[in-house]
């Protein structure tokens, strides 16, 4: 395929409203591949998480606060792309040759009871008695943050979670970004 044709294909893929971020990434990668790339499916991944993977506990502050170097949280996520368990998307992306599609994440592991379960803001096992896993949870981005100093909100226009008090920002549909109310 000629470079100009490839560029046109990439632009069409990026402008598609019918594809998720991971589908766009997969289709663009396929343009550079000789053979079509299979789309991974979490249900078809052979290996279930090992006991070691499930029982791993990570720390934001060693021995005191659960989480990772990026976020405080009491849950780890299972990446739908590869089936591996990481504390956050940034930890995943630092250790894997591909990026996670955070929106496609469907499972988590509670760091208290070590049970793999559907992603949620609370643990569903009886032993945890509905324990909240973070002060902030976004079911769209599958994002947990337990840092009491962080104000976080989900911007539907941007499609991501943003830091800062929601009332201090506005979304510009033309720019497709959030800005401080002080510049409005």
PEDAZI-V344190 format. One line per field, one symbol per residue. ss: DSSP state (h for helix, s for strand, l for the rest). Layout:
ss = ???
This chain:
ss = llhhhhhhhhhhhhhlllllhhhhhhhhhhhllllllllllhhhllllllhhhhhlllssslllsssllllsllssssllllllssllhhhhhhhllllllhhhllsssslllllssslllslllhhhlllslllsssllllsssllllllssssllllssssllhhhssssllllsssshhhl
